[in-house]
Amino acid sequence: MLDRIIAIKNALNRLLEQVVIWAMGILVLDVVWQVLSRYILNSPSSWSEELAIILLIWVSLLGASVAFVRKSHLGVDFFVNKMSPGNRQRSELVVHLVVAFFAVSVLLFGGSRIVYLTLLYGQRTPALGIKMGLVYLALPLSGFFILIFSIEQLIEAVNRLKHGEAL
């Protein structure tokens, strides 16, 4: 059973990484087009800046999920490194609980609410006409992935604490 869960998590992670890679690639092409159309063709594109903003939102939020699962997200470990190994492990548990709470309350529920409201009111982007709810969908998706990955890391931390393994 655990092997199947790990396989599903790894597949989700690979899918997430591919989405971020493709979105980043499209973002780069879009910005290059924006610069070319503005400064070379002297005819600025009316849609490229808006697309860049939308892609930046998606790349940032889904990229944060990728960084989190890789354990390469930002962290301040000055005080943690001064703790004893046992306290360091307990602080890791607290951090994972806080991250899971943030993922659920702000990203998942708050993001779902903003998606619902913007779809309900029919808000659209000015240049592309994309529903704003689809733009904001990156929030609950990122929250979902971060929650799943934080639960996994929390379980790993609890198992290390039980078995007396060092960080």
C-alpha positions as CSV (number, residue, x, y, z in Angstrom):
1,M,0.0,0.0,0.0
2,L,2.8,2.4,0.9
3,D,4.6,1.7,-2.4
4,R,1.4,2.6,-4.3
5,I,1.0,5.9,-2.4
6,I,4.7,6.7,-3.0
7,A,4.2,5.9,-6.7
8,I,1.2,8.2,-6.9
9,K,3.1,11.0,-5.1
10,N,6.0,10.6,-7.5
11,A,3.7,10.7,-10.5
12,L,2.0,13.8,-9.2
13,N,5.3,15.4,-8.6
14,R,6.6,14.6,-12.2
15,L,3.3,16.0,-13.6
16,L,3.7,19.1,-11.5
17,E,7.3,19.6,-12.6
18,Q,6.3,19.2,-16.3
19,V,3.6,21.8,-16.0
20,V,6.0,24.3,-14.3
21,I,8.6,23.6,-17.0
22,W,6.2,24.2,-19.8
23,A,4.7,27.3,-18.2
24,M,8.1,28.7,-17.7
25,G,9.1,28.0,-21.3
26,I,5.9,29.7,-22.6
27,L,6.6,32.6,-20.2
28,V,10.1,33.1,-21.6
29,L,8.8,33.0,-25.2
30,D,6.0,35.4,-24.3
31,V,8.4,38.0,-22.7
32,V,10.7,37.7,-25.6
33,W,7.8,38.4,-28.0
34,Q,6.8,41.3,-25.8
35,V,10.2,42.9,-26.0
36,L,10.6,42.3,-29.7
37,S,7.1,43.7,-30.5
38,R,7.7,46.8,-28.4
39,Y,11.3,47.7,-29.2
40,I,12.0,46.1,-32.6
41,L,8.6,46.3,-34.3
42,N,7.5,49.5,-32.5
43,S,4.0,47.9,-32.1
44,P,3.6,46.6,-28.5
45,S,1.5,43.5,-28.2
46,S,-1.8,44.1,-26.4
47,W,-1.9,40.6,-24.8
48,S,1.6,39.5,-24.0
49,E,2.0,41.4,-20.7
50,E,-1.2,40.0,-19.4
51,L,-0.2,36.5,-20.4
52,A,3.2,37.0,-18.7
53,I,1.5,38.0,-15.4
54,I,-0.9,35.0,-15.5
55,L,2.0,32.6,-16.3
56,L,4.1,34.2,-13.5
57,I,1.3,33.5,-11.0
58,W,1.1,29.9,-12.1
59,V,4.9,29.3,-12.2
60,S,5.3,31.0,-8.8
61,L,2.6,29.0,-7.0
62,L,3.2,25.6,-8.6
63,G,6.9,26.2,-8.5
64,A,6.6,26.7,-4.8
65,S,5.0,23.2,-4.6
66,V,7.9,21.7,-6.5
67,A,10.4,23.5,-4.3
68,F,8.6,22.3,-1.2
69,V,8.6,18.6,-2.3
70,R,12.3,18.9,-3.2
71,K,13.0,20.5,0.2
72,S,14.6,23.4,-1.6
73,H,12.3,26.1,-0.4
74,L,13.5,29.1,1.6
75,G,14.1,28.5,5.3
76,V,15.7,30.3,8.2
77,D,17.7,27.8,10.0
78,F,19.9,30.0,12.2
79,F,18.0,29.2,15.4
80,V,17.2,25.6,14.4
81,N,20.9,24.8,14.0
82,K,21.5,26.0,17.6
83,M,19.0,23.5,19.0
84,S,19.6,20.0,20.3
85,P,18.8,17.2,17.8
86,G,15.7,16.3,19.7
87,N,14.4,19.9,19.7
88,R,15.4,20.2,16.1
89,Q,13.2,17.3,15.2
90,R,10.3,18.6,17.2
91,S,10.6,22.0,15.6
92,E,10.5,20.2,12.2
93,L,7.1,18.7,13.2
94,V,5.8,22.1,14.2
95,V,7.0,23.6,10.9
96,H,5.2,20.8,8.9
97,L,2.0,21.4,10.9
98,V,2.2,25.1,10.2
99,V,2.8,24.6,6.5
100,A,-0.1,22.1,6.3
101,F,-2.4,24.6,8.1
102,F,-1.3,27.4,5.8
103,A,-1.9,25.2,2.7
104,V,-5.3,24.2,3.9
105,S,-6.6,27.5,5.3
106,V,-5.0,30.1,2.9
107,L,-4.2,28.3,-0.3
108,L,-6.8,25.6,-0.5
109,F,-9.9,27.1,1.2
110,G,-9.1,30.8,0.6
111,G,-8.0,30.0,-3.0
112,S,-11.1,28.0,-3.7
113,R,-13.2,30.8,-2.4
114,I,-11.6,33.4,-4.6
115,V,-11.9,31.0,-7.6
116,Y,-15.6,30.5,-6.8
117,L,-16.4,34.2,-6.4
118,T,-14.6,35.3,-9.5
119,L,-16.3,32.6,-11.6
120,L,-19.6,33.5,-10.0
121,Y,-19.2,37.2,-10.9
122,G,-17.9,36.4,-14.4
123,Q,-14.7,38.4,-14.0
124,R,-12.4,38.2,-17.1
125,T,-8.9,39.5,-17.9
126,P,-9.1,42.6,-20.1
127,A,-6.9,41.6,-23.0
128,L,-7.2,37.9,-23.3
129,G,-10.7,37.5,-21.9
130,I,-9.7,34.5,-19.7
131,K,-11.9,33.9,-16.7
132,M,-10.1,35.2,-13.6
133,G,-11.2,32.1,-11.7
134,L,-9.0,30.1,-14.0
135,V,-6.1,32.4,-13.2
136,Y,-6.7,32.1,-9.5
137,L,-7.1,28.3,-9.7
138,A,-3.3,28.1,-9.2
139,L,-3.9,28.9,-5.5
140,P,-6.0,25.9,-4.5
141,L,-3.9,23.6,-6.8
142,S,-0.7,24.7,-5.1
143,G,-2.4,24.3,-1.7
144,F,-3.4,20.8,-2.6
145,F,0.1,19.8,-3.6
146,I,1.8,21.5,-0.7
147,L,-0.7,19.8,1.7
148,I,-0.1,16.4,0.3
149,F,3.7,16.9,0.3
150,S,3.7,18.4,3.8
151,I,1.7,15.4,5.2
152,E,4.2,13.1,3.6
153,Q,7.1,15.0,5.1
154,L,5.3,15.1,8.5
155,I,4.9,11.3,8.5
156,E,8.6,10.9,7.6
157,A,9.6,13.3,10.5
158,V,7.4,11.4,13.0
159,N,8.9,8.1,11.9
160,R,12.4,9.6,12.3
161,L,11.5,10.9,15.8
162,K,10.1,7.5,16.8
163,H,13.2,5.6,15.6
164,G,15.6,8.2,17.1
165,E,17.1,9.0,13.7
166,A,18.9,12.3,13.3
167,L,17.9,14.9,10.7
